Amino acid sequence: MLDGDGFACRGIGSLEVQLTNPSGMLVKKITHQLDDPELNRTLFDKVTRTYRIPIELPATEMAYPKLTAKANFNQSHRSAIKSNSYLIEKE
């Protein structure tokens, strides 16, 4: 089964991404409603077949050498899909 653009892996629902600092405090939380077809197309990378979520941080948050990212995908009639935690380190 494919969506209207010929992809089998795009989701329709709410995507929430959270970034926390080394002490576990929430630095940034963003939510995208992927039921919006235009937004879904904009965030979806056709080559890698993944969503690319740009996140801008204030300069004060860029002072942390490491941040942890975690994502949750929620659909109306299914249980949430939760990612593992991923460590992001400054280069």
N, C-alpha and C positions, 0 to 999 in steps of 0.2 A: 504494500500500500504506500503510495507516494502523496505528498502534499501538492498543492497547486503549482509549485515551481519545480516539481520533479525530485524533491528530496524526501528521504525516508526518516530522517533523524531529527527534524525540528520539533520543538515542543510548543504547546499552547498553554499558557498559565503564567504564574508569577515567579520571577527569578530574583532571589535576594542574595546579595554578596555582602559579606561583613569582613572588615579588616580590624585586627586588634594589635595592640602594641605588645612588647615583651612581658609586661605585667598583666596582660589579659584585658586591659581596658579597651572599649570600643573606640576606634579611631574614625571609622567611616562605615556607613551602611547605605547601600543603594538598592532600590527595587525597580525592576523593569517588568511591565505588563506585556508579556510576549503574545497576548491574544491580539495585539495591534499588528496587523500584517506588515505595515511599513517599518515599524520599529524592529520586528522580528527579522525582516530582510536586511535591515541596516546592521544589526548586531551579528548576524550569522555569516561566517566566513565559508564561502563555497568550496575553497580548496581544501581546507583542513576539516570541514564539516563540524566545526565547533563554534560556539559563541565567543566573540571577542568583546570584552566589557572594559572600555576605557574608564579609568578612575583617576580623577584629579584630586590631589591632596594639598592642603595648605602647607606652606613652607615649614611651619612648626612641626607638622607630622613627618616631614621628610627627614627630620633630625634623627629619627630612630633608624638604627642600622638594620633592623629586622622587623617585619610585620608578618602576621599570620592571616591567611585568606581562607574563607570557608563560604560555600554556596549552598543554598536550598532552592529546590524547584518544587513549586506547589501547583497541583492541578485540582480542579473543583471536586472531582469524584474519586480521587486516588490519594494514597498516602504520599507524603513528601519524599522526594529524592534528595538525600543529603550527601554532600561531598566529604571527602577526607579534608583534613586541615593541611594547608600548604604553606611552607615557610618561604617568604620573599626576602632576599637579602640585597642590600645595596651593593653595587659593583664598585 
